């Protein structure tokens, strides 16, 4: 893309390359993130475009939503979104209960907005901002619905978003878990139990052995501590 100045490659796989950079001349100002699928292997292009469409749809629905990336442009197959300052969850290891209270409020607002993230088990998708608040990124698998009444599958996806957040809370701030939160963690949904028993092994084989994905990939760029 003309005028784009790359600063760092955040992630590169068989589907796309994700870069942090800025625009020459400073317009628009600030740092941005570009997802460029031009490096995708020919046999991954259909899935790469599917993931891109999901992300663009979610980012359009998130316009003006605090704590979420904002779409700047989707031109051809190039996507540019705002950069959210912060540290990845596995780097920050937040032990302050206030972080998880904010994360819960963020999820509630996100779900009321008709969006389920669907990929919050991955710690790099959670950020700790310089102010100590929660933020979320990477909406390639997001489920967006405009219907006033949410269907059962959307409610299930929203519950899984919450359960994954609580798993991170249990890992880094276990003493702050409430009795209700412990009950949610102890009660997996039927699809989740089936997934853990069967589908996850296939997922791990395909993503790590074939696609060379790693759940913590792309987190190395966020090594500056929050205030």
N, C-alpha and C positions, 0 to 999 in steps of 0.2 A: 504494500500500500504506500502510495506517495506521501511524503511528509512524516511517515512513521519512523521513529528512532528507537530501536531495540536497546534495552538496558540489560535484561536478564531473561534467559529461557527458564520458565518455571517448571515446565513439564513437556515431554515429547514422547508420544507412543505411536502405535500403528494407525491412530485415527486423526491426530492433530498435533500441532505444536502450540503451546500456550506461553506467551511472552508478556513481560512487563516492560513498559516504555512510555514515551511521551511523543507529542507531535512537535515537529520543528516549528519554531516561531512561537511556541507556547499557546497555540489556539487549537482546540480548547485547552485550557490550563490544567496542570496537574499530571499525575501519573495514571496510566490506563493499562488494561489487560486485553491483549488480542488473542483470539483463538483462530488459528489458521490451519485448515485441513488440507492444504496443498501437498503436505508431506505424507498423506494417507496412502497406504498400499491399495492397489486397485481393488482387491477383494474385500477391503474393509470400507470402501467408499459408501455403499448403501447404509450401513450402520452408522458411519460417521455423520452422514447427513440427517439421519433420523435423530441422533443425539443433539445435533445442532438445532434442529427445528424445535425440539423440546426446550432447549435452553433459551432460545429466542422468545418463544411463547411465554415462558415463565418470567423472563426479565421484563417483557412488556407489561405483564400483569403486576410486576413489582415496582412500577414507576412511582417514585416518591416515597417508597417504603423505607423507613430508617433501619439501618443495620443490615441492609441487603445490597448487593451490587446493582448498579443502574446501567441500563443499556444506552450506549452512545450511538452505535450504528450497527446495522447488519447489512452489509453490502456484498452481493454475490454470496459467497460462502465464508466471508470474513466477518467475524463478530468482534466488536470492541465494547468493553464494559468498564465501569469504574473500578479502580483499585481501592480496596478497603485496608487501611493501615491496621496492623495487628499481628499477633503471634499465634501460630497454630496451637491447638489444644495440647498436643503431646509435647510441645516445647514449653508452654507456659505452665502446664499442670496446675490449673487454678484450684485452690483449696478454700477460697472464700465463698460461703454460701450465697452471698449477694450475686455472684456470677450466675449461679444456677437458677436463682429466682428470676433474673433478667432473661436467661435462656428460655425458661418456661413461658414467660410473658411474650417473648418473641415468637415462640411456636404457636401459642394460642392465637395471636394476631395473624400469623401466617395462614393458619388453617381457616380462620374466619374469613380471610381474604380469598379462600378457595384454592389454596396451593398446599400440596403435600410434597416435601422435599424428596423423600424416598432413598436418600443416601447418607443419612446422618450417623450411621455406624462408623464411618470413616472419620477419624479425629482431625485430619487436615481440612475437612469441610467446616469445622468449627474454629472460630477465631476469638481471641481475647484482645479487644481494642486497647489503645493506650489509656483509655479511661477506665478499663477494667470491665467493660460490658461485653455481652455476647454478640457475635455476628456470624452469619452463615454465607457460604459461597458454594459454587459449582452446582448448577441446577440442570444438568444434562438429563437426569432421570426424574425430574419433577413432574408431578401430576397436577394439572391445572383444570379446574372446573368452574364454569360460570353459572351453574345451576344453583338456584336458591336453596334447594334441598339437596344435601349431600347424600350420595349413595353409600351403600354398605362398604364397597371397596375403598372409597375415599376415606371413610371413617376408620377403616382398618389401617390404611396407610398413615393416617394422622396419628393413630395410636402407636404405631411402630416408630414414628418420628419421636414421640414422647418417650417411649421405652428406651430408645437408643440414647437419648439425652440423659436419662436416669442411669444408664449403665456407665456413662462417663462420670456422672456424679458419684456413683458408688466406687469408682476407681480412684478418684482424686479428692472426694470430700464425703466419705461414707458416714461420718458422724452426723451429717446434716440430713440424712434420709429420713423422711417421715414414715409412719406405719403404712399409710396409703401408698406411698411410693414403693415401699418394699413389697407390698402386695402386687402392684403392677409389674414389678420386675420378676416376681415369682410366678406370674400367670401369663405364660406365652400364649398367643393366639394359635389356632390350629394350623394356619398356613406357615407360621413361624416355626412350629414344631416339625412340620413336614420338610421345610427348607433346611433346618439344621440336620435332620436325619438323612436327607438325600441330596437336595439341590446344591447345598453349599460345597460339597466335595467336587461336584462338576464345575461349579463356578470358580473355585480356587484353581482347578486344573487348567481351565480355559483361559482365565485372566492372567495367571502367573506363568504357566508353561507355554501357552500359545501367544497371548497378547503382551506378555511381559509387563503386566500392570503390578503395582504395589500400592496397598492402601495408604502408605505414608509417603508416596511419591509426591514431589512438588512442594514439600514442606521446608526444604532447606533454605528457601529464600527469606523466611520469616524468623530471623535469628536476633531481632532487636527486642529487648524486653519492654513490656508496657510500663507506663508511669505508675 
